[in-house]
Amino acid sequence: FGKPFKPVRTAFTTACKHANLTGVTPHTLRHTFASRLGMTGANDRTLQALERWKEPKMIQRYTHLSETHLAETVEKIGQNFTTLFTTSKVQSA
């Protein structure tokens, strides 16, 4: 039947080398998944269920917000204020 399957870790390491990625492990994928899911707006219960965490404190450990996400969120808040003040002026005129 050919060669036996390589362990997942070995295959992952090989793929990372081919992609010129350093410092990445299979465990990194848990952080990436949780962070990306969190930045899409998923609530804590959804994160906890999908990652199969028993303790909610794991959400804090595994989710990280990117600088881009934070900047985009601040930009949205600014747009909301602009809309609020523009709409208020139009309605009062």
HTML snippet that shows the backbone in 3Dmol.js (N, CA, C, O; Angstrom):
<script src="https://3Dmol.org/build/3Dmol-min.js"></script>
<div id="view" style="width:600px;height:400px;position:relative"></div>
<script>
const pdb = `
ATOM      1  N   PHE A   1       0.816  -1.209   0.000  1.00  0.00           N
ATOM      2  CA  PHE A   1       0.000   0.000   0.000  1.00  0.00           C
ATOM      3  C   PHE A   1       0.853   1.264   0.000  1.00  0.00           C
ATOM      4  O   PHE A   1       0.309   2.348   0.207  1.00  0.00           O
ATOM      5  N   GLY A   2       2.096   1.182  -0.211  1.00  0.00           N
ATOM      6  CA  GLY A   2       2.950   2.368  -0.232  1.00  0.00           C
ATOM      7  C   GLY A   2       3.508   2.691   1.136  1.00  0.00           C
ATOM      8  O   GLY A   2       3.476   1.872   2.055  1.00  0.00           O
ATOM      9  N   LYS A   3       4.015   3.891   1.249  1.00  0.00           N
ATOM     10  CA  LYS A   3       4.637   4.338   2.499  1.00  0.00           C
ATOM     11  C   LYS A   3       3.578   4.667   3.547  1.00  0.00           C
ATOM     12  O   LYS A   3       2.479   5.110   3.212  1.00  0.00           O
ATOM     13  N   PRO A   4       3.917   4.445   4.820  1.00  0.00           N
ATOM     14  CA  PRO A   4       2.965   4.829   5.878  1.00  0.00           C
ATOM     15  C   PRO A   4       2.846   6.346   5.955  1.00  0.00           C
ATOM     16  O   PRO A   4       3.752   7.076   5.554  1.00  0.00           O
ATOM     17  N   PHE A   5       1.708   6.807   6.481  1.00  0.00           N
ATOM     18  CA  PHE A   5       1.497   8.241   6.642  1.00  0.00           C
ATOM     19  C   PHE A   5       2.506   8.800   7.625  1.00  0.00           C
ATOM     20  O   PHE A   5       2.822   8.166   8.632  1.00  0.00           O
ATOM     21  N   LYS A   6       3.011   9.995   7.329  1.00  0.00           N
ATOM     22  CA  LYS A   6       3.891  10.678   8.278  1.00  0.00           C
ATOM     23  C   LYS A   6       3.032  11.220   9.406  1.00  0.00           C
ATOM     24  O   LYS A   6       1.849  11.502   9.216  1.00  0.00           O
ATOM     25  N   PRO A   7       3.622  11.362  10.565  1.00  0.00           N
ATOM     26  CA  PRO A   7       2.854  11.994  11.646  1.00  0.00           C
ATOM     27  C   PRO A   7       2.402  13.395  11.225  1.00  0.00           C
ATOM     28  O   PRO A   7       3.072  14.066  10.440  1.00  0.00           O
ATOM     29  N   VAL A   8       1.286  13.812  11.744  1.00  0.00           N
ATOM     30  CA  VAL A   8       0.715  15.114  11.385  1.00  0.00           C
ATOM     31  C   VAL A   8       1.718  16.234  11.640  1.00  0.00           C
ATOM     32  O   VAL A   8       1.860  17.138  10.817  1.00  0.00           O
ATOM     33  N   ARG A   9       2.405  16.181  12.764  1.00  0.00           N
ATOM     34  CA  ARG A   9       3.358  17.239  13.103  1.00  0.00           C
ATOM     35  C   ARG A   9       4.469  17.341  12.056  1.00  0.00           C
ATOM     36  O   ARG A   9       4.866  18.444  11.680  1.00  0.00           O
ATOM     37  N   THR A  10       4.970  16.202  11.586  1.00  0.00           N
ATOM     38  CA  THR A  10       6.025  16.209  10.576  1.00  0.00           C
ATOM     39  C   THR A  10       5.507  16.805   9.273  1.00  0.00           C
ATOM     40  O   THR A  10       6.190  17.612   8.642  1.00  0.00           O
ATOM     41  N   ALA A  11       4.316  16.416   8.875  1.00  0.00           N
ATOM     42  CA  ALA A  11       3.719  16.958   7.653  1.00  0.00           C
ATOM     43  C   ALA A  11       3.492  18.458   7.781  1.00  0.00           C
ATOM     44  O   ALA A  11       3.729  19.211   6.835  1.00  0.00           O
ATOM     45  N   PHE A  12       3.037  18.887   8.945  1.00  0.00           N
ATOM     46  CA  PHE A  12       2.795  20.312   9.182  1.00  0.00           C
ATOM     47  C   PHE A  12       4.108  21.089   9.120  1.00  0.00           C
ATOM     48  O   PHE A  12       4.176  22.152   8.503  1.00  0.00           O
ATOM     49  N   THR A  13       5.144  20.558   9.757  1.00  0.00           N
ATOM     50  CA  THR A  13       6.455  21.208   9.751  1.00  0.00           C
ATOM     51  C   THR A  13       6.988  21.327   8.329  1.00  0.00           C
ATOM     52  O   THR A  13       7.528  22.369   7.956  1.00  0.00           O
ATOM     53  N   THR A  14       6.844  20.289   7.547  1.00  0.00           N
ATOM     54  CA  THR A  14       7.286  20.309   6.154  1.00  0.00           C
ATOM     55  C   THR A  14       6.530  21.369   5.360  1.00  0.00           C
ATOM     56  O   THR A  14       7.133  22.109   4.581  1.00  0.00           O
ATOM     57  N   ALA A  15       5.222  21.447   5.552  1.00  0.00           N
ATOM     58  CA  ALA A  15       4.412  22.451   4.848  1.00  0.00           C
ATOM     59  C   ALA A  15       4.843  23.862   5.231  1.00  0.00           C
ATOM     60  O   ALA A  15       4.908  24.745   4.376  1.00  0.00           O
ATOM     61  N   CYS A  16       5.136  24.077   6.506  1.00  0.00           N
ATOM     62  CA  CYS A  16       5.577  25.401   6.962  1.00  0.00           C
ATOM     63  C   CYS A  16       6.919  25.773   6.351  1.00  0.00           C
ATOM     64  O   CYS A  16       7.138  26.925   5.977  1.00  0.00           O
ATOM     65  N   LYS A  17       7.814  24.805   6.250  1.00  0.00           N
ATOM     66  CA  LYS A  17       9.123  25.071   5.631  1.00  0.00           C
ATOM     67  C   LYS A  17       8.952  25.476   4.180  1.00  0.00           C
ATOM     68  O   LYS A  17       9.594  26.419   3.718  1.00  0.00           O
ATOM     69  N   HIS A  18       8.088  24.768   3.453  1.00  0.00           N
ATOM     70  CA  HIS A  18       7.837  25.094   2.044  1.00  0.00           C
ATOM     71  C   HIS A  18       7.212  26.480   1.884  1.00  0.00           C
ATOM     72  O   HIS A  18       7.426  27.151   0.874  1.00  0.00           O
ATOM     73  N   ALA A  19       6.447  26.900   2.876  1.00  0.00           N
ATOM     74  CA  ALA A  19       5.791  28.219   2.838  1.00  0.00           C
ATOM     75  C   ALA A  19       6.651  29.306   3.483  1.00  0.00           C
ATOM     76  O   ALA A  19       6.214  30.450   3.611  1.00  0.00           O
ATOM     77  N   ASN A  20       7.870  28.952   3.889  1.00  0.00           N
ATOM     78  CA  ASN A  20       8.781  29.897   4.554  1.00  0.00           C
ATOM     79  C   ASN A  20       8.183  30.495   5.821  1.00  0.00           C
ATOM     80  O   ASN A  20       8.377  31.677   6.103  1.00  0.00           O
ATOM     81  N   LEU A  21       7.461  29.686   6.579  1.00  0.00           N
ATOM     82  CA  LEU A  21       6.891  30.123   7.852  1.00  0.00           C
ATOM     83  C   LEU A  21       7.768  29.610   8.983  1.00  0.00           C
ATOM     84  O   LEU A  21       8.136  28.436   9.014  1.00  0.00           O
ATOM     85  N   THR A  22       8.099  30.496   9.907  1.00  0.00           N
ATOM     86  CA  THR A  22       8.897  30.077  11.056  1.00  0.00           C
ATOM     87  C   THR A  22       8.112  30.312  12.338  1.00  0.00           C
ATOM     88  O   THR A  22       7.277  31.214  12.410  1.00  0.00           O
ATOM     89  N   GLY A  23       8.384  29.502  13.339  1.00  0.00           N
ATOM     90  CA  GLY A  23       7.731  29.661  14.630  1.00  0.00           C
ATOM     91  C   GLY A  23       6.272  29.261  14.662  1.00  0.00           C
ATOM     92  O   GLY A  23       5.552  29.623  15.592  1.00  0.00           O
ATOM     93  N   VAL A  24       5.826  28.524  13.666  1.00  0.00           N
ATOM     94  CA  VAL A  24       4.423  28.105  13.590  1.00  0.00           C
ATOM     95  C   VAL A  24       4.332  26.622  13.951  1.00  0.00           C
ATOM     96  O   VAL A  24       5.092  25.800  13.438  1.00  0.00           O
ATOM     97  N   THR A  25       3.406  26.297  14.826  1.00  0.00           N
ATOM     98  CA  THR A  25       3.176  24.905  15.222  1.00  0.00           C
ATOM     99  C   THR A  25       1.697  24.586  15.012  1.00  0.00           C
ATOM    100  O   THR A  25       0.899  25.499  14.799  1.00  0.00           O
ATOM    101  N   PRO A  26       1.322  23.321  15.067  1.00  0.00           N
ATOM    102  CA  PRO A  26      -0.109  23.007  14.968  1.00  0.00           C
ATOM    103  C   PRO A  26      -0.929  23.730  16.042  1.00  0.00           C
ATOM    104  O   PRO A  26      -2.083  24.092  15.811  1.00  0.00           O
ATOM    105  N   HIS A  27      -0.328  23.935  17.207  1.00  0.00           N
ATOM    106  CA  HIS A  27      -1.033  24.633  18.285  1.00  0.00           C
ATOM    107  C   HIS A  27      -1.334  26.089  17.910  1.00  0.00           C
ATOM    108  O   HIS A  27      -2.319  26.662  18.376  1.00  0.00           O
ATOM    109  N   THR A  28      -0.495  26.674  17.079  1.00  0.00           N
ATOM    110  CA  THR A  28      -0.715  28.046  16.611  1.00  0.00           C
ATOM    111  C   THR A  28      -2.071  28.170  15.924  1.00  0.00           C
ATOM    112  O   THR A  28      -2.711  29.220  15.982  1.00  0.00           O
ATOM    113  N   LEU A  29      -2.497  27.105  15.280  1.00  0.00           N
ATOM    114  CA  LEU A  29      -3.776  27.133  14.565  1.00  0.00           C
ATOM    115  C   LEU A  29      -4.953  27.358  15.504  1.00  0.00           C
ATOM    116  O   LEU A  29      -5.950  27.957  15.102  1.00  0.00           O
ATOM    117  N   ARG A  30      -4.858  26.890  16.745  1.00  0.00           N
ATOM    118  CA  ARG A  30      -5.939  27.127  17.718  1.00  0.00           C
ATOM    119  C   ARG A  30      -6.056  28.612  18.016  1.00  0.00           C
ATOM    120  O   ARG A  30      -7.158  29.156  18.078  1.00  0.00           O
ATOM    121  N   HIS A  31      -4.909  29.268  18.199  1.00  0.00           N
ATOM    122  CA  HIS A  31      -4.917  30.707  18.456  1.00  0.00           C
ATOM    123  C   HIS A  31      -5.462  31.456  17.235  1.00  0.00           C
ATOM    124  O   HIS A  31      -6.276  32.370  17.370  1.00  0.00           O
ATOM    125  N   THR A  32      -5.009  31.063  16.055  1.00  0.00           N
ATOM    126  CA  THR A  32      -5.452  31.726  14.824  1.00  0.00           C
ATOM    127  C   THR A  32      -6.952  31.566  14.631  1.00  0.00           C
ATOM    128  O   THR A  32      -7.647  32.540  14.342  1.00  0.00           O
ATOM    129  N   PHE A  33      -7.455  30.350  14.790  1.00  0.00           N
ATOM    130  CA  PHE A  33      -8.885  30.093  14.620  1.00  0.00           C
ATOM    131  C   PHE A  33      -9.705  30.913  15.610  1.00  0.00           C
ATOM    132  O   PHE A  33     -10.672  31.570  15.225  1.00  0.00           O
ATOM    133  N   ALA A  34      -9.322  30.875  16.878  1.00  0.00           N
ATOM    134  CA  ALA A  34     -10.068  31.604  17.910  1.00  0.00           C
ATOM    135  C   ALA A  34     -10.020  33.105  17.656  1.00  0.00           C
ATOM    136  O   ALA A  34     -11.031  33.793  17.800  1.00  0.00           O
ATOM    137  N   SER A  35      -8.864  33.609  17.284  1.00  0.00           N
ATOM    138  CA  SER A  35      -8.724  35.047  17.037  1.00  0.00           C
ATOM    139  C   SER A  35      -9.565  35.491  15.850  1.00  0.00           C
ATOM    140  O   SER A  35     -10.287  36.485  15.931  1.00  0.00           O
ATOM    141  N   ARG A  36      -9.473  34.765  14.764  1.00  0.00           N
ATOM    142  CA  ARG A  36     -10.240  35.140  13.566  1.00  0.00           C
ATOM    143  C   ARG A  36     -11.737  35.042  13.822  1.00  0.00           C
ATOM    144  O   ARG A  36     -12.505  35.899  13.385  1.00  0.00           O
ATOM    145  N   LEU A  37     -12.145  34.003  14.527  1.00  0.00           N
ATOM    146  CA  LEU A  37     -13.561  33.846  14.849  1.00  0.00           C
ATOM    147  C   LEU A  37     -14.032  34.992  15.734  1.00  0.00           C
ATOM    148  O   LEU A  37     -15.112  35.543  15.521  1.00  0.00           O
ATOM    149  N   GLY A  38     -13.229  35.346  16.718  1.00  0.00           N
ATOM    150  CA  GLY A  38     -13.571  36.458  17.600  1.00  0.00           C
ATOM    151  C   GLY A  38     -13.690  37.769  16.847  1.00  0.00           C
ATOM    152  O   GLY A  38     -14.578  38.573  17.129  1.00  0.00           O
ATOM    153  N   MET A  39     -12.791  37.989  15.882  1.00  0.00           N
ATOM    154  CA  MET A  39     -12.811  39.241  15.121  1.00  0.00           C
ATOM    155  C   MET A  39     -13.960  39.304  14.122  1.00  0.00           C
ATOM    156  O   MET A  39     -14.257  40.374  13.592  1.00  0.00           O
ATOM    157  N   THR A  40     -14.613  38.167  13.857  1.00  0.00           N
ATOM    158  CA  THR A  40     -15.799  38.201  12.992  1.00  0.00           C
ATOM    159  C   THR A  40     -17.042  38.596  13.771  1.00  0.00           C
ATOM    160  O   THR A  40     -18.102  38.837  13.194  1.00  0.00           O
ATOM    161  N   GLY A  41     -16.898  38.660  15.106  1.00  0.00           N
ATOM    162  CA  GLY A  41     -18.031  39.058  15.929  1.00  0.00           C
ATOM    163  C   GLY A  41     -18.703  37.896  16.642  1.00  0.00           C
ATOM    164  O   GLY A  41     -19.746  38.078  17.271  1.00  0.00           O
ATOM    165  N   ALA A  42     -18.122  36.707  16.555  1.00  0.00           N
ATOM    166  CA  ALA A  42     -18.708  35.559  17.253  1.00  0.00           C
ATOM    167  C   ALA A  42     -18.718  35.827  18.753  1.00  0.00           C
ATOM    168  O   ALA A  42     -17.756  36.366  19.300  1.00  0.00           O
ATOM    169  N   ASN A  43     -19.794  35.455  19.407  1.00  0.00           N
ATOM    170  CA  ASN A  43     -19.873  35.688  20.849  1.00  0.00           C
ATOM    171  C   ASN A  43     -19.064  34.637  21.614  1.00  0.00           C
ATOM    172  O   ASN A  43     -18.634  33.629  21.052  1.00  0.00           O
ATOM    173  N   ASP A  44     -18.870  34.896  22.898  1.00  0.00           N
ATOM    174  CA  ASP A  44     -18.037  34.029  23.730  1.00  0.00           C
ATOM    175  C   ASP A  44     -18.544  32.591  23.795  1.00  0.00           C
ATOM    176  O   ASP A  44     -17.749  31.651  23.799  1.00  0.00           O
ATOM    177  N   ARG A  45     -19.850  32.418  23.847  1.00  0.00           N
ATOM    178  CA  ARG A  45     -20.397  31.050  23.927  1.00  0.00           C
ATOM    179  C   ARG A  45     -20.105  30.272  22.660  1.00  0.00           C
ATOM    180  O   ARG A  45     -19.835  29.072  22.713  1.00  0.00           O
ATOM    181  N   THR A  46     -20.157  30.947  21.520  1.00  0.00           N
ATOM    182  CA  THR A  46     -19.839  30.288  20.254  1.00  0.00           C
ATOM    183  C   THR A  46     -18.373  29.878  20.225  1.00  0.00           C
ATOM    184  O   THR A  46     -18.041  28.755  19.846  1.00  0.00           O
ATOM    185  N   LEU A  47     -17.497  30.798  20.629  1.00  0.00           N
ATOM    186  CA  LEU A  47     -16.066  30.479  20.696  1.00  0.00           C
ATOM    187  C   LEU A  47     -15.818  29.283  21.607  1.00  0.00           C
ATOM    188  O   LEU A  47     -15.091  28.357  21.248  1.00  0.00           O
ATOM    189  N   GLN A  48     -16.419  29.311  22.771  1.00  0.00           N
ATOM    190  CA  GLN A  48     -16.219  28.245  23.750  1.00  0.00           C
ATOM    191  C   GLN A  48     -16.717  26.907  23.202  1.00  0.00           C
ATOM    192  O   GLN A  48     -16.071  25.878  23.401  1.00  0.00           O
ATOM    193  N   ALA A  49     -17.843  26.914  22.526  1.00  0.00           N
ATOM    194  CA  ALA A  49     -18.401  25.674  21.980  1.00  0.00           C
ATOM    195  C   ALA A  49     -17.548  25.117  20.842  1.00  0.00           C
ATOM    196  O   ALA A  49     -17.266  23.919  20.801  1.00  0.00           O
ATOM    197  N   LEU A  50     -17.140  25.984  19.922  1.00  0.00           N
ATOM    198  CA  LEU A  50     -16.371  25.513  18.774  1.00  0.00           C
ATOM    199  C   LEU A  50     -14.973  25.041  19.147  1.00  0.00           C
ATOM    200  O   LEU A  50     -14.442  24.119  18.527  1.00  0.00           O
ATOM    201  N   GLU A  51     -14.381  25.659  20.145  1.00  0.00           N
ATOM    202  CA  GLU A  51     -13.051  25.232  20.592  1.00  0.00           C
ATOM    203  C   GLU A  51     -13.133  24.118  21.636  1.00  0.00           C
ATOM    204  O   GLU A  51     -12.120  23.532  22.018  1.00  0.00           O
ATOM    205  N   ARG A  52     -14.364  23.838  22.092  1.00  0.00           N
ATOM    206  CA  ARG A  52     -14.609  22.785  23.097  1.00  0.00           C
ATOM    207  C   ARG A  52     -13.877  23.056  24.409  1.00  0.00           C
ATOM    208  O   ARG A  52     -13.299  22.154  25.014  1.00  0.00           O
ATOM    209  N   TRP A  53     -13.916  24.311  24.830  1.00  0.00           N
ATOM    210  CA  TRP A  53     -13.312  24.694  26.102  1.00  0.00           C
ATOM    211  C   TRP A  53     -14.334  24.535  27.213  1.00  0.00           C
ATOM    212  O   TRP A  53     -15.502  24.885  27.044  1.00  0.00           O
ATOM    213  N   LYS A  54     -13.902  24.011  28.339  1.00  0.00           N
ATOM    214  CA  LYS A  54     -14.784  23.893  29.497  1.00  0.00           C
ATOM    215  C   LYS A  54     -14.853  25.207  30.254  1.00  0.00           C
ATOM    216  O   LYS A  54     -15.892  25.548  30.818  1.00  0.00           O
ATOM    217  N   GLU A  55     -13.755  25.941  30.268  1.00  0.00           N
ATOM    218  CA  GLU A  55     -13.662  27.181  31.041  1.00  0.00           C
ATOM    219  C   GLU A  55     -13.691  28.409  30.137  1.00  0.00           C
ATOM    220  O   GLU A  55     -12.938  28.469  29.165  1.00  0.00           O
ATOM    221  N   PRO A  56     -14.539  29.386  30.434  1.00  0.00           N
ATOM    222  CA  PRO A  56     -14.585  30.616  29.640  1.00  0.00           C
ATOM    223  C   PRO A  56     -13.257  31.379  29.636  1.00  0.00           C
ATOM    224  O   PRO A  56     -12.983  32.133  28.702  1.00  0.00           O
ATOM    225  N   LYS A  57     -12.434  31.191  30.667  1.00  0.00           N
ATOM    226  CA  LYS A  57     -11.162  31.921  30.726  1.00  0.00           C
ATOM    227  C   LYS A  57     -10.242  31.563  29.553  1.00  0.00           C
ATOM    228  O   LYS A  57      -9.315  32.313  29.248  1.00  0.00           O
ATOM    229  N   MET A  58     -10.486  30.444  28.903  1.00  0.00           N
ATOM    230  CA  MET A  58      -9.666  30.050  27.756  1.00  0.00           C
ATOM    231  C   MET A  58      -9.856  31.006  26.582  1.00  0.00           C
ATOM    232  O   MET A  58      -8.967  31.149  25.743  1.00  0.00           O
ATOM    233  N   ILE A  59     -11.009  31.657  26.525  1.00  0.00           N
ATOM    234  CA  ILE A  59     -11.266  32.633  25.465  1.00  0.00           C
ATOM    235  C   ILE A  59     -10.231  33.743  25.536  1.00  0.00           C
ATOM    236  O   ILE A  59      -9.681  34.153  24.514  1.00  0.00           O
ATOM    237  N   GLN A  60      -9.965  34.227  26.741  1.00  0.00           N
ATOM    238  CA  GLN A  60      -8.970  35.285  26.927  1.00  0.00           C
ATOM    239  C   GLN A  60      -7.573  34.809  26.545  1.00  0.00           C
ATOM    240  O   GLN A  60      -6.775  35.578  26.009  1.00  0.00           O
ATOM    241  N   ARG A  61      -7.286  33.571  26.815  1.00  0.00           N
ATOM    242  CA  ARG A  61      -5.952  33.036  26.536  1.00  0.00           C
ATOM    243  C   ARG A  61      -5.705  32.856  25.040  1.00  0.00           C
ATOM    244  O   ARG A  61      -4.595  33.090  24.563  1.00  0.00           O
ATOM    245  N   TYR A  62      -6.722  32.446  24.303  1.00  0.00           N
ATOM    246  CA  TYR A  62      -6.527  32.068  22.908  1.00  0.00           C
ATOM    247  C   TYR A  62      -6.911  33.130  21.880  1.00  0.00           C
ATOM    248  O   TYR A  62      -6.449  33.071  20.740  1.00  0.00           O
ATOM    249  N   THR A  63      -7.738  34.087  22.253  1.00  0.00           N
ATOM    250  CA  THR A  63      -8.143  35.091  21.264  1.00  0.00           C
ATOM    251  C   THR A  63      -7.260  36.325  21.368  1.00  0.00           C
ATOM    252  O   THR A  63      -6.933  36.792  22.459  1.00  0.00           O
ATOM    253  N   HIS A  64      -6.888  36.832  20.216  1.00  0.00           N
ATOM    254  CA  HIS A  64      -6.042  38.015  20.128  1.00  0.00           C
ATOM    255  C   HIS A  64      -6.627  38.912  19.036  1.00  0.00           C
ATOM    256  O   HIS A  64      -7.048  38.423  17.987  1.00  0.00           O
ATOM    257  N   LEU A  65      -6.653  40.205  19.281  1.00  0.00           N
ATOM    258  CA  LEU A  65      -7.189  41.147  18.306  1.00  0.00           C
ATOM    259  C   LEU A  65      -6.040  41.789  17.547  1.00  0.00           C
ATOM    260  O   LEU A  65      -5.073  42.254  18.150  1.00  0.00           O
ATOM    261  N   SER A  66      -6.145  41.814  16.228  1.00  0.00           N
ATOM    262  CA  SER A  66      -5.089  42.414  15.416  1.00  0.00           C
ATOM    263  C   SER A  66      -5.185  43.937  15.474  1.00  0.00           C
ATOM    264  O   SER A  66      -6.245  44.494  15.758  1.00  0.00           O
ATOM    265  N   GLU A  67      -4.074  44.592  15.203  1.00  0.00           N
ATOM    266  CA  GLU A  67      -4.057  46.056  15.156  1.00  0.00           C
ATOM    267  C   GLU A  67      -5.010  46.558  14.072  1.00  0.00           C
ATOM    268  O   GLU A  67      -5.685  47.572  14.255  1.00  0.00           O
ATOM    269  N   THR A  68      -5.064  45.857  12.954  1.00  0.00           N
ATOM    270  CA  THR A  68      -5.971  46.235  11.866  1.00  0.00           C
ATOM    271  C   THR A  68      -7.419  46.173  12.330  1.00  0.00           C
ATOM    272  O   THR A  68      -8.200  47.082  12.052  1.00  0.00           O
ATOM    273  N   HIS A  69      -7.777  45.116  13.028  1.00  0.00           N
ATOM    274  CA  HIS A  69      -9.146  44.968  13.541  1.00  0.00           C
ATOM    275  C   HIS A  69      -9.493  46.114  14.487  1.00  0.00           C
ATOM    276  O   HIS A  69     -10.576  46.693  14.397  1.00  0.00           O
ATOM    277  N   LEU A  70      -8.577  46.437  15.390  1.00  0.00           N
ATOM    278  CA  LEU A  70      -8.822  47.526  16.341  1.00  0.00           C
ATOM    279  C   LEU A  70      -8.989  48.858  15.608  1.00  0.00           C
ATOM    280  O   LEU A  70      -9.887  49.637  15.927  1.00  0.00           O
ATOM    281  N   ALA A  71      -8.123  49.115  14.626  1.00  0.00           N
ATOM    282  CA  ALA A  71      -8.209  50.367  13.863  1.00  0.00           C
ATOM    283  C   ALA A  71      -9.523  50.449  13.088  1.00  0.00           C
ATOM    284  O   ALA A  71     -10.150  51.507  13.042  1.00  0.00           O
ATOM    285  N   GLU A  72      -9.940  49.346  12.484  1.00  0.00           N
ATOM    286  CA  GLU A  72     -11.207  49.332  11.739  1.00  0.00           C
ATOM    287  C   GLU A  72     -12.396  49.563  12.664  1.00  0.00           C
ATOM    288  O   GLU A  72     -13.362  50.224  12.282  1.00  0.00           O
ATOM    289  N   THR A  73     -12.331  49.027  13.865  1.00  0.00           N
ATOM    290  CA  THR A  73     -13.408  49.217  14.839  1.00  0.00           C
ATOM    291  C   THR A  73     -13.508  50.677  15.246  1.00  0.00           C
ATOM    292  O   THR A  73     -14.607  51.224  15.334  1.00  0.00           O
ATOM    293  N   VAL A  74     -12.371  51.311  15.496  1.00  0.00           N
ATOM    294  CA  VAL A  74     -12.360  52.733  15.847  1.00  0.00           C
ATOM    295  C   VAL A  74     -12.901  53.560  14.682  1.00  0.00           C
ATOM    296  O   VAL A  74     -13.637  54.523  14.897  1.00  0.00           O
ATOM    297  N   GLU A  75     -12.546  53.195  13.460  1.00  0.00           N
ATOM    298  CA  GLU A  75     -13.041  53.897  12.276  1.00  0.00           C
ATOM    299  C   GLU A  75     -14.567  53.793  12.189  1.00  0.00           C
ATOM    300  O   GLU A  75     -15.233  54.778  11.870  1.00  0.00           O
ATOM    301  N   LYS A  76     -15.120  52.626  12.467  1.00  0.00           N
ATOM    302  CA  LYS A  76     -16.578  52.445  12.440  1.00  0.00           C
ATOM    303  C   LYS A  76     -17.257  53.326  13.484  1.00  0.00           C
ATOM    304  O   LYS A  76     -18.311  53.908  13.228  1.00  0.00           O
ATOM    305  N   ILE A  77     -16.647  53.418  14.654  1.00  0.00           N
ATOM    306  CA  ILE A  77     -17.209  54.279  15.702  1.00  0.00           C
ATOM    307  C   ILE A  77     -17.226  55.722  15.219  1.00  0.00           C
ATOM    308  O   ILE A  77     -18.208  56.438  15.414  1.00  0.00           O
ATOM    309  N   GLY A  78     -16.132  56.146  14.587  1.00  0.00           N
ATOM    310  CA  GLY A  78     -16.065  57.505  14.046  1.00  0.00           C
ATOM    311  C   GLY A  78     -17.142  57.748  13.004  1.00  0.00           C
ATOM    312  O   GLY A  78     -17.759  58.813  12.983  1.00  0.00           O
ATOM    313  N   GLN A  79     -17.370  56.773  12.145  1.00  0.00           N
ATOM    314  CA  GLN A  79     -18.411  56.905  11.121  1.00  0.00           C
ATOM    315  C   GLN A  79     -19.794  56.994  11.760  1.00  0.00           C
ATOM    316  O   GLN A  79     -20.652  57.742  11.292  1.00  0.00           O
ATOM    317  N   ASN A  80     -20.006  56.230  12.827  1.00  0.00           N
ATOM    318  CA  ASN A  80     -21.295  56.282  13.523  1.00  0.00           C
ATOM    319  C   ASN A  80     -21.535  57.656  14.132  1.00  0.00           C
ATOM    320  O   ASN A  80     -22.648  58.178  14.067  1.00  0.00           O
ATOM    321  N   PHE A  81     -20.490  58.251  14.729  1.00  0.00           N
ATOM    322  CA  PHE A  81     -20.629  59.587  15.297  1.00  0.00           C
ATOM    323  C   PHE A  81     -20.911  60.611  14.205  1.00  0.00           C
ATOM    324  O   PHE A  81     -21.746  61.497  14.385  1.00  0.00           O
ATOM    325  N   THR A  82     -20.224  60.495  13.081  1.00  0.00           N
ATOM    326  CA  THR A  82     -20.443  61.422  11.969  1.00  0.00           C
ATOM    327  C   THR A  82     -21.880  61.331  11.488  1.00  0.00           C
ATOM    328  O   THR A  82     -22.529  62.354  11.269  1.00  0.00           O
ATOM    329  N   THR A  83     -22.380  60.114  11.322  1.00  0.00           N
ATOM    330  CA  THR A  83     -23.760  59.906  10.884  1.00  0.00           C
ATOM    331  C   THR A  83     -24.740  60.464  11.911  1.00  0.00           C
ATOM    332  O   THR A  83     -25.727  61.104  11.549  1.00  0.00           O
ATOM    333  N   LEU A  84     -24.468  60.223  13.179  1.00  0.00           N
ATOM    334  CA  LEU A  84     -25.343  60.696  14.251  1.00  0.00           C
ATOM    335  C   LEU A  84     -25.452  62.213  14.234  1.00  0.00           C
ATOM    336  O   LEU A  84     -26.554  62.759  14.280  1.00  0.00           O
ATOM    337  N   PHE A  85     -24.313  62.896  14.169  1.00  0.00           N
ATOM    338  CA  PHE A  85     -24.333  64.357  14.203  1.00  0.00           C
ATOM    339  C   PHE A  85     -24.875  64.953  12.913  1.00  0.00           C
ATOM    340  O   PHE A  85     -25.551  65.981  12.949  1.00  0.00           O
ATOM    341  N   THR A  86     -24.594  64.332  11.784  1.00  0.00           N
ATOM    342  CA  THR A  86     -25.113  64.820  10.507  1.00  0.00           C
ATOM    343  C   THR A  86     -26.628  64.659  10.467  1.00  0.00           C
ATOM    344  O   THR A  86     -27.336  65.569  10.036  1.00  0.00           O
ATOM    345  N   THR A  87     -27.124  63.524  10.908  1.00  0.00           N
ATOM    346  CA  THR A  87     -28.563  63.256  10.929  1.00  0.00           C
ATOM    347  C   THR A  87     -29.267  64.204  11.892  1.00  0.00           C
ATOM    348  O   THR A  87     -30.357  64.687  11.588  1.00  0.00           O
ATOM    349  N   SER A  88     -28.668  64.478  13.041  1.00  0.00           N
ATOM    350  CA  SER A  88     -29.275  65.381  14.023  1.00  0.00           C
ATOM    351  C   SER A  88     -29.409  66.783  13.459  1.00  0.00           C
ATOM    352  O   SER A  88     -30.426  67.440  13.683  1.00  0.00           O
ATOM    353  N   LYS A  89     -28.401  67.258  12.728  1.00  0.00           N
ATOM    354  CA  LYS A  89     -28.450  68.603  12.145  1.00  0.00           C
ATOM    355  C   LYS A  89     -29.528  68.689  11.078  1.00  0.00           C
ATOM    356  O   LYS A  89     -30.241  69.689  10.991  1.00  0.00           O
ATOM    357  N   VAL A  90     -29.649  67.653  10.270  1.00  0.00           N
ATOM    358  CA  VAL A  90     -30.647  67.647   9.206  1.00  0.00           C
ATOM    359  C   VAL A  90     -32.047  67.637   9.804  1.00  0.00           C
ATOM    360  O   VAL A  90     -32.922  68.358   9.323  1.00  0.00           O
ATOM    361  N   GLN A  91     -32.276  66.845  10.830  1.00  0.00           N
ATOM    362  CA  GLN A  91     -33.601  66.741  11.428  1.00  0.00           C
ATOM    363  C   GLN A  91     -33.996  68.018  12.156  1.00  0.00           C
ATOM    364  O   GLN A  91     -35.176  68.370  12.178  1.00  0.00           O
ATOM    365  N   SER A  92     -33.029  68.726  12.756  1.00  0.00           N
ATOM    366  CA  SER A  92     -33.372  69.924  13.514  1.00  0.00           C
ATOM    367  C   SER A  92     -33.518  71.149  12.620  1.00  0.00           C
ATOM    368  O   SER A  92     -34.031  72.175  13.068  1.00  0.00           O
ATOM    369  N   ALA A  93     -33.080  71.067  11.373  1.00  0.00           N
ATOM    370  CA  ALA A  93     -33.147  72.229  10.472  1.00  0.00           C
ATOM    371  C   ALA A  93     -34.511  72.427   9.877  1.00  0.00           C
ATOM    372  O   ALA A  93     -34.718  73.361   9.103  1.00  0.00           O
TER     373      ALA A  93
END
`;
const viewer = $3Dmol.createViewer("view");
viewer.addModel(pdb, "pdb");
viewer.setStyle({}, {cartoon: {color: "spectrum"}});
viewer.zoomTo();
viewer.render();
</script>
